[in-house]
């Protein structure tokens, strides 16, 4: 006889674990199924785990600011102490360069005013005072090292920047998922690892459960797809992929890991840093290192891949990102031995996630999240639990979208913003910035 649960959650990354925690708090019997060996061992482990409040649109900014409150009091949010240790959130603040590309951050600052999130305008001199290793000259548009004019200034100075004091990073993203897993288990949730889903079973016009690769069948009237880069494969199993207007794909990405410039302690004195002039971002890392990622400029090729078959070796993209950041931090050395992360993003057509029901009753999705939704994990978990509860109690979310209240910032947003059937949001940055 198959085991039975109220809900099966496919995926045990940070969003999957937080979804289990929030659903278990509502008294539901949940099971997370993951093909990896532990919570957070998929794309979550490769996240830069940056906590920031700035996105391109109001709704995602509101979710991110709400999420900041949970990260800064992570243990209080979870209500239980993981014996493996608790993550440390580093509240460094975020320094962002104003450029023509981001409209000098004017729209983002307007959104910050709407949600009550503090920020500070900085002149180039004030930016350099905060980060003395900076070269504040213009270098954009972003180029590759073999392009003419690479590393040659294109202007005397950037126009300035904005400092967002409420932001930072988590130094161990996989542990964050494990912390949420521990808290969910304390509420009665169960987790199954090394288990690959091969079928979404249906009966009487709705979900009936899943079948695993070894033939095991597990019953549930609710199945939630939080499978990260594998989300499109799970949607195809459920027969909902083609009907969704908004699709997801797996995108390969690299993060470079380099030492801080000699004489400067970036770990202690650095910030989360975002710079669309050089199309690169970074954050401090343990051992006085810098993690460097790309903001996906047009000159770089996007590599869409099969999540079960992709190249995990570093390529020349590693050096491209490091060399772009070295334009801004000219004393930063670039080691010959490449260190960092090669992982996948789960990306929608407009880089805004999908938190939604589907055309198959009982089948829900929290997908398209990799790359820019780590910071929203606790809020996404709450929002999914709210959505599922409403729909299972008869709400027609497609016709009358469920509203969700952000208690810390006292704002309400429509979960319909994240619809699978929305039009492409032209206000998006169409990049990892969201």
Secondary structure, 3 states (H helix, E strand, C coil): CCEEEEEEEECCCHHHHHHHHHHHHCCCCEEEEECCCCCCCCHHHHCCCEECCCCCCHHHHHHHHHHHHHHHCHHHHHCCCCCCCCCCEECCCEEEECCCCCHHHHHHHHHHHHHCCCCEEECHHHHHHHCCCCCCCECCCCCCCCCCCCCCCCECCCCCEEEECCCEEECCHHHHHHHHHHHHHHCCCEEEECCCEEEEEEECCEEEEEEECCCCEEEEEEEEECCHHHHHHHHHHHCCCCCCCCCEEEEEEEEEEEECCCCCCHHHHCCEEEECCCCEEEEEECCCEEEEEECCCCCCCCEEEECCECCCCCCHHHHHHHHHHHHHCCCCCCCCCCCEEEEEEEEECCCCCEEEECCCECEEEEECCCCCCHHHHHHHHHHHHHHHHHHHCCCCCCCCCCEEEECCCCEEEEHHHHCCCCCCCCCCCCCCCC
